[in-house]
Amino acid sequence: MQIAIKTLGLKKDWIEILKDEIYSEYFAKILDKVNNAKHESIVYPPDNLLFNAFKLTSFKQTKLIILGQDPYHGKNQAMGLSFSVPKGEKIPPSLKNIYKEIYSDLGIKQPNSGDLSYWAKQGVLLLNSTLSVGAGVANSHANFGWDKFSDAVIKILSQKKQNLVFMLWGNYAKSKANLIDTKKHLILSSAHPSPLARGAFFGCKHFSKANEYLKMHQISPIDWDLNHEI
């Protein structure tokens, strides 16, 4: 079953690497479920941003993965990047806590924008396990089969690349650790940055630890300072 893959907007190397997934019957069924869901409610993110993580970060470029669960379900929030919201939108509580940890860890001033595209363009794959959601209802597309696709992405990255950093925050993300070869890659796990975790995320120092690991393996570190983006 063939799909007009070009319309998805993935980087060319992702299309090649993921061809067994995106040309599969199960993937076509996921897209059918997303289209059908649009008859019941608004679906986020919009079609042009559904695969935004794979548009902004190529397979070759990927050096670090931040795994989220599913997109924000509020109006104008979801942009196809885990934890990220478009410029001008209110910064969500979890992202505020991420910024607080970056300040504590690296002394980087908290930015005014919640747009994480600057990280994505440096090789941070901001991957949600479920790529779509219905308006106002968290995890409403969790049974669409997206996890089969995102699990495949994680496994392929683990198998085909070396010295990646995986940031797994919260129990759901931690459950994906078995997909990753820890002999080849670094897993940084912690509590979720959500306020519901009551501050257990703070002090993880994942951002400095990630850069230390990357530099140790002669990989350019991430500039976490979103204030540098023009």
C-alpha positions, 0 to 999 in steps of 0.5 A, spaced: 500 500 500 503 506 497 502 513 500 504 519 497 510 520 502 513 526 499 507 530 502 509 527 509 515 532 509 520 527 512 527 529 510 530 524 505 534 520 509 528 518 514 524 516 508 529 511 506 531 509 513 523 508 515 521 505 508 519 499 511 514 503 516 512 508 512 510 504 506 507 498 511 499 497 511 499 499 519 502 506 517 497 507 512 491 505 517 494 510 522 493 515 517 486 513 516 485 513 523 487 520 523 483 522 517 477 519 520 478 523 527 477 529 523 470 528 522 469 527 530 473 533 532 479 538 531 486 534 530 492 537 533 498 538 530 495 541 523 497 536 517 503 540 515 506 539 522 504 532 523 512 530 522 515 536 524 520 532 528 523 529 522 522 535 517 527 539 522 532 533 524 535 529 519 537 522 521 544 523 519 544 529 524 540 526 530 545 526 536 540 526 542 532 524 542 527 527 547 521 523 548 514 525 549 508 522 550 503 525 545 502 532 543 499 538 546 491 538 545 490 545 546 489 550 540 495 553 537 499 549 541 502 542 538 507 543 533 510 536 532 515 537 536 515 534 543 514 539 549 515 545 544 509 550 542 510 555 537 512 562 538 507 567 541 504 561 545 504 561 553 509 556 555 506 550 558 508 548 565 512 542 563 517 546 559 517 552 564 520 546 569 525 544 563 527 551 562 528 552 570 533 546 570 537 548 564 538 555 568 540 551 574 544 546 570 548 551 565 546 558 568 542 559 561 537 565 562 530 562 561 527 564 554 520 568 552 518 563 547 516 555 547 519 554 540 524 548 541 526 548 533 533 551 535 534 545 538 531 540 533 535 544 527 542 542 531 540 534 532 535 534 537 529 529 535 523 532 539 519 525 538 512 524 541 510 517 542 503 518 539 504 524 533 497 526 533 491 528 538 484 530 539 482 537 541 482 538 548 483 530 550 490 528 552 492 521 549 485 521 545 489 518 539 494 513 543 490 507 540 491 509 533 498 505 533 503 510 533 507 507 538 509 501 533 511 507 529 515 511 534 518 504 537 521 503 530 524 509 530 527 508 537 530 501 535 532 503 528 536 509 531 539 505 536 541 499 531 544 504 526 547 509 530 552 510 535 553 514 541 546 517 541 543 521 548 536 519 549 532 523 555 527 519 558 523 523 563 517 520 566 515 512 567 512 512 560 518 514 557 522 510 561 518 504 559 522 505 552 529 504 555 528 496 553 528 499 545 535 502 546 542 498 546 546 501 552 552 499 550 552 504 544 548 509 547 547 514 553 540 513 557 538 519 561 532 518 565 528 522 571 522 524 573 517 528 568 518 535 568 511 536 569 509 540 576 505 533 578 512 530 579 513 535 585 520 537 583 523 531 582 525 532 575 530 538 578 537 537 579 537 531 574 543 535 570 541 532 563 543 538 559 550 538 561 551 530 562 548 530 555 553 535 552 559 532 556 557 525 553 557 528 546 564 531 547 567 525 549 565 522 543 567 528 539 560 530 537 559 537 537 554 539 543 548 542 543 547 549 544 541 549 549 540 557 549 534 558 545 536 566 546 541 565 541 536 563 536 534 570 531 
